[in-house]
Amino acid sequence: MGSDKKQIKVCHFTSVHKYTDVRIFHKQCVSLVENNYHVFLVAPGDDSFVQNGVEVSLLPPEKQSRKYRSFKFARLIVRKALSLDADIYHFHDPELLRFALKIKRKGKKVIYDVHEDLPRQIGGKHWIRKPLRKLAAFLAEKYEGFYAKRIDLVVTATPGIRERFKQYNKNTIDINNYPIVDEFSNISFNLEANNVCYVGGIMHSRGNSHLQKAISQMECVGLNLAGVFIPDSYQDEQKNKPGWDKTNFIGFVGRQEIGKVLGNSFAGMVTLMPMSNYIESLPVKMFEYMAAGLPVVASDFPLWRAIIEEADAGFLVNPEDIEAIKASIQYLFENKQVAKEMGERGRELVINKYNWKNEKDKLVKAYKQLFK
């Protein structure tokens, strides 16, 4: 009789994201457990426990400043991760890249998970002075490229980011942030709903100012708004503008509560501004709206147009055109049966194509390739 095959130990770690991050925990870590990997997760927080088969170790940050998180706290996270003596180290933040070679020298497999197109994202960072953003973007690209060449695998959240990293490391794959379909299977289209919804980070660059203004000019339609304001001061700014009285601000919602928000809405809004880091993105909220059977009103970006038009699952608008946003919402409000049919087509597209199961299979295959 042959001996049992050794269970491979995997450590996901992050100095930025909460352990409940959907991409990291609910999708990647849990999927690896289901495929017989021994999975650890190290993240900010204050506890240690096992959840869904994942051994979670949380470290409490002493401060909340960006400088502390990027330097001292990042070192503490890496130290904790290395103490677990895993075979594969899979990290999720650019500030952790500088530790990649140290981990490699210990004979470990190293994976960098690129959630955002950092050089493009820097253009929208309010905390970087505008004259410095171009230089910062250039340096960020060089930094990522230097380390990407020297590690075992790069995982990216979109095909566009994948193509950028392919020039540094041929072992680059995209694991898209598509929804876990089962989480939305019990949601039915609500013909009585009078609100559209937005779920996610709430900020001007994601179209929230224009959306609230559009809602302020509509008689019978309100807004279900779920998420966190970025920065905090943006909430005070929006509270003093027209449309806030028609906004049902729900705050941050967990996986269970999202269904209630979507089930009380007749359309999902994803009218992000035409910034370089958004144009080629694949926002998970758009696919979650579709998975829930909601039609979407989305920015008319070429990548998004191809997806929405594939199933005639909603409307595409210029996100800076208030009248176009209003017209799309008004049509869906006045034609709920058409809206329901659009939502059903979008749901079918997600079930067949844009879903986590397909991405999970790619992730597991890539992990297996690391030891061939």
C-alpha positions, 0 to 999 in steps of 0.5 A: 500500500502506498503512503498518503500524499502529504497535504500541502500547506498554504498561507494567504496573508494581507496587511490591508484587507479584513479576513472576511474579504470576499476574494481572499477568504470566501472565494480563494481560501475556502475553495482551496480547503475544498480541494484538500489544501491545509489553508492559513490566513493571516490578516489584521484583527484580534483573534485566532480561530478556524472558520470554514476549515481555514485557520485564521490568525489575526494581528491587531495593528497598533496604529491606523496610519498608512505609514505604520501599516505599510512598514512596521505592520507589514513586517509583523504580518510576514513574520507571523505568516513565516512562523506557520511554515507553509509550502505556498505563500499567497499575498494580496498587497503591493507593500508585501512585495518587498518580502517576496524574495526573503520568502523565496529564499526559504524554499517556498512558492510565492504568489502575488495576487494583484487586486488592482492596477496599481500604477493606474489606480495611483491617478485617483489617490486623493492622498498623493499630491497631483504633481507627484502622481505620474512619478509615483505611478512610474515607480509603482510599475517598476517596483511591481515588475522587479519582484514579479519577474522573480516569483512563482506565480502572479494572479490578477483580478482582470485580463487587462492586468494579466496582460501587463504582468505577462511581460514580467512573468509568463506564469501569470493568470487572471482569477476574476472576481466573479460571484459565488452564484449560490449566494444569490440564488434565493433572490427574486426580482421585486416588482414592487421595489421603488429603489435602485441600489449601489453596493460598494465603496462610496466615493466621487470617483465611483459615480456616487455624486452624480447618482445622488444628483440624478435621484434628487431629480426623480419623483418616485425613485429612491436609492439603497446605498450600502457601503463605506464612504471614502474618505469619511468626510465625503459622507458629510459632503453628500448629506448636505446635497440634494437627494440625500433625503431619498437615500436609504443609507445602510452602511457596510453590509455582510454577505447575508445582508447584501441579499436583502438590499438587492431584493428590495431594489429594481436595478443595480448601479455601477456608473463609475467615472471614466478613470484608467483604473476603472475602464478595464476593471471587472467590478464584482458588484456588477456581476452580483447585481446580475446574479441576483436577477437585477438589470444594471445601469453601467458606465459605457466602457468597451469591456463592460459594454461587451458583457452587458450587451451579450445578454441585453442585461441593462443599460450603458450610460455616460457616467457623467451624464445625469440625464442619461442616468435618470432616463435609464432608471426611469425606463426600468422603473416604468417597465418593471416586467422588461427590467425583470426579463433583463435581470433574468438574462443577466442571471443566466449569463452569470450562471453559465459564464461569469461565475466563481466556479469557473475561476476556482477551477483555474486557481486550483489548476495553477496551484497544482502546476507549482509542483510539477 
